[in-house]
Amino acid sequence: MIVNFILMRSSSLSAPKTKQKGKNSTEKKAKRKAKRRETYAMYIYKVLKQVHPDTGISSRAMSIMNSFVNDLFERIATEASRLAQYNKRSTITSREVQTAVRLLLPGELAKHAVSEGTKAVTKYTSSK
């Protein structure tokens, strides 16, 4: 619904269309494709259904969750980058990410995040 509103609003803000002389008035202009937005919505929804299969999520709550994931990603990436710079490295490895998570997340949450991350990296390397 919000996307439709934005699309309608942007099309109404564009300059008025004028007819060109000598052109056939039945020709149609090619529709411009809407810009794709990359979000974590699909993944958030999948996790929600794993945890609470009978629960839904509003678009506003999904937007908040997406902002939360983007914020956390940015914080972890920034901290991992800083750690790599401190150690005079030009590559962010899983070690820097793991240390960044330990620094950013409190106590038990950090332990769970590290174990899930280790599990994901192990699964990825074994599938190669």
ChimeraX attribute file (.defattr): number of C-alpha atoms within 10 A of each C-alpha:
attribute: neighborCount
match mode: 1-to-1
recipient: residues
	/A:1	7
	/A:2	9
	/A:3	9
	/A:4	9
	/A:5	10
	/A:6	11
	/A:7	12
	/A:8	11
	/A:9	11
	/A:10	10
	/A:11	11
	/A:12	10
	/A:13	8
	/A:14	8
	/A:15	7
	/A:16	8
	/A:17	6
	/A:18	6
	/A:19	9
	/A:20	8
	/A:21	7
	/A:22	6
	/A:23	8
	/A:24	9
	/A:25	9
	/A:26	6
	/A:27	7
	/A:28	7
	/A:29	6
	/A:30	6
	/A:31	6
	/A:32	6
	/A:33	6
	/A:34	8
	/A:35	6
	/A:36	6
	/A:37	6
	/A:38	7
	/A:39	15
	/A:40	15
	/A:41	14
	/A:42	10
	/A:43	11
	/A:44	16
	/A:45	16
	/A:46	12
	/A:47	11
	/A:48	15
	/A:49	13
	/A:50	10
	/A:51	10
	/A:52	10
	/A:53	11
	/A:54	8
	/A:55	9
	/A:56	10
	/A:57	11
	/A:58	8
	/A:59	12
	/A:60	10
	/A:61	10
	/A:62	17
	/A:63	15
	/A:64	12
	/A:65	16
	/A:66	18
	/A:67	14
	/A:68	12
	/A:69	16
	/A:70	13
	/A:71	12
	/A:72	15
	/A:73	11
	/A:74	12
	/A:75	15
	/A:76	21
	/A:77	17
	/A:78	14
	/A:79	18
	/A:80	24
	/A:81	19
	/A:82	16
	/A:83	18
	/A:84	18
	/A:85	13
	/A:86	9
	/A:87	9
	/A:88	9
	/A:89	12
	/A:90	9
	/A:91	11
	/A:92	15
	/A:93	12
	/A:94	13
	/A:95	13
	/A:96	20
	/A:97	21
	/A:98	20
	/A:99	16
	/A:100	21
	/A:101	23
	/A:102	18
	/A:103	14
	/A:104	15
	/A:105	15
	/A:106	10
	/A:107	10
	/A:108	10
	/A:109	12
	/A:110	18
	/A:111	15
	/A:112	12
	/A:113	15
	/A:114	17
	/A:115	12
	/A:116	12
	/A:117	16
	/A:118	15
	/A:119	11
	/A:120	12
	/A:121	13
	/A:122	11
	/A:123	11
	/A:124	10
	/A:125	8
	/A:126	8
	/A:127	7
	/A:128	5
